[in-house]
Amino acid sequence: MVYTLVVHLYAKDDAESIKKLTAKLQEASQVYSNDKECLSWLVMQHEKDPRAFTIVERYLHESSQKYHLENPYWQTFDKYVIPLLDKDMDLRRYNELDTSKEVRVETDAGLWEKVKAHQS
């Protein structure tokens, strides 16, 4: 089961903090995306609020975080990022739902035909 962390960060209200945080998150994504058992390490910036960022970290297993935490780069992250933030990081942990087997809540066969045609 895929284990996912979602982290929300909110930068201080100055252009330099936003610029530095953006660069650090881009760098971190480039580093962590190559860690063992990391499926993806994505960073996003809110479309309307440039101070708001989100990190989505996807790992093969919950135990896969150990490779992330053992990466020497991890020691640089909080030291650099925390002073740039206006509030504490909001970290949430999730287990992704298994969507490998077909599930049909909607019972209208016509709907599914339209969906299939739309996706073709």
Secondary structure, DSSP 8 states (H G I E B T S, - for coil): --EEEEEEEEB-SSHHHHHHHHHHHHHHHHHHTTSTTEEEEEEEE-SS-TTEEEEEEEESSGGGHHHHHHSTTHHHHHHHHGGGBSS--EEEEEE----SS-------HHHHHHHHHHH-
